[in-house]
Amino acid sequence: MSSPEITAVELSKAYRLLNHGPTVLVSAQYGQERNVMAAAWACALELTPAKVTVVLDKSTKTRQLVEQSGYFALQVPCYAQIDMVHQLGTISQFDHPSKLEECKTELFYQDDFPVPLVAGSLAWLVCKVIPEPHNQQAHDLFIGSVVGAWADSRVFRDGHWHFQEASKALRSLHYIAGGTFYLIGDEVKAK
Ligand SMILES: Cc1cc2nc3c(=O)[nH]c(=O)nc-3n(C[C@H](O)[C@H](O)[C@H](O)COP(=O)(O)O)c2cc1C
């Protein structure tokens, strides 16, 4: 996507895209099949090389595509996308083959990476699965090595988030339960 606000993020700073604990969208593709689900249980794991974790339940279609392709992307959605995020997290492509159309989820690709990304998000991390069959089976835990990262420069630039300068529509979402989220709040600094 040739959108001027989408700028590359150094992989050594990629963990900061998740450090504030946002709800994420997980996208994946295998062949012609593409899907996206919501995930609250995503986390940074290592600085260098950048790694992340995400919990993908065995009931999800997205997990199947991740296992088949060996890739996934995490993206940080915003308040403007709240209804889509909740829908992507409450219906399964197993039951709704046209889930992405129903949820009005627009996808794009960045460079030559084989994973579709969700347009309108704040940040994107393309990850290559580091196979850990025991963790995947026993804990539904997937580890990914971050191979590409980008963010919307209106809210993340020079290695830092700048939510305080952005509109409410561009605040990240933090899931509680039952369709209730918090928006990220004010920046405060420790001494
Ligand atoms: C806000 C939110 C967060 C969620 N977090 C997770 C998660 O961390 N891991 C998970 O396996 N499912 C999570 N879910 C549930 C999946 O998103 C849901 O099962 C989804 O329908 C799977 O879609 P799919 O089968 O099309 O891949 C979450 C749902 C919501 C609404």
The ligand as a Tripos MOL2 file, in Angstrom:
@<TRIPOS>MOLECULE
LIG
   31    33     1     0     0
SMALL
NO_CHARGES

@<TRIPOS>ATOM
      1 C1        -11.1320   -8.7030   21.7590 C.3       1 LIG1
      2 C2        -10.9570  -10.1690   21.5580 C.ar      1 LIG1
      3 C3         -9.7590  -10.7770   21.9020 C.ar      1 LIG1
      4 C4         -9.5470  -12.1390   21.6480 C.ar      1 LIG1
      5 N1         -8.3630  -12.7100   22.0060 N.ar      1 LIG1
      6 C5         -8.0880  -13.9810   21.6260 C.ar      1 LIG1
      7 C6         -6.7950  -14.5500   21.8600 C.ar      1 LIG1
      8 O1         -5.8850  -13.9070   22.4040 O.2       1 LIG1
      9 N2         -6.5840  -15.8320   21.4500 N.ar      1 LIG1
     10 C7         -7.5590  -16.5800   20.8320 C.ar      1 LIG1
     11 O2         -7.3130  -17.7390   20.4690 O.2       1 LIG1
     12 N3         -8.7930  -16.0540   20.5950 N.ar      1 LIG1
     13 C8         -9.0700  -14.7840   20.9600 C.ar      1 LIG1
     14 N4        -10.3040  -14.2420   20.6850 N.ar      1 LIG1
     15 C9        -11.2980  -15.0460   19.9780 C.3       1 LIG1
     16 C10       -11.0440  -15.1420   18.4520 C.3       1 LIG1
     17 O3        -10.7770  -13.8630   17.8950 O.3       1 LIG1
     18 C11       -12.2990  -15.7810   17.8140 C.3       1 LIG1
     19 O4        -12.3570  -17.1350   18.2040 O.3       1 LIG1
     20 C12       -12.4000  -15.6360   16.3000 C.3       1 LIG1
     21 O5        -13.7430  -15.8000   15.9530 O.3       1 LIG1
     22 C13       -11.5690  -16.6330   15.5210 C.3       1 LIG1
     23 O6        -11.8230  -16.4140   14.1560 O.3       1 LIG1
     24 P1        -11.4070  -17.4310   12.9970 P.3       1 LIG1
     25 O7        -11.9410  -18.7900   13.3730 O.co2     1 LIG1
     26 O8        -12.0740  -16.8950   11.7660 O.co2     1 LIG1
     27 O9         -9.9100  -17.4310   12.9290 O.co2     1 LIG1
     28 C14       -10.5730  -12.9040   21.0120 C.ar      1 LIG1
     29 C15       -11.8010  -12.2990   20.7180 C.ar      1 LIG1
     30 C16       -11.9980  -10.9470   20.9940 C.ar      1 LIG1
     31 C17       -13.3210  -10.3050   20.6600 C.3       1 LIG1
@<TRIPOS>BOND
     1     1     2 1
     2     2     3 ar
     3     2    30 ar
     4     3     4 ar
     5     4     5 ar
     6     4    28 ar
     7     5     6 ar
     8     6     7 ar
     9     6    13 1
    10     7     8 2
    11     7     9 ar
    12     9    10 ar
    13    10    11 2
    14    10    12 ar
    15    12    13 ar
    16    13    14 ar
    17    14    15 1
    18    14    28 ar
    19    15    16 1
    20    16    17 1
    21    16    18 1
    22    18    19 1
    23    18    20 1
    24    20    21 1
    25    20    22 1
    26    22    23 1
    27    23    24 1
    28    24    25 2
    29    24    26 1
    30    24    27 1
    31    28    29 ar
    32    29    30 ar
    33    30    31 1
@<TRIPOS>SUBSTRUCTURE
     1 LIG1         1 GROUP 0 **** ****
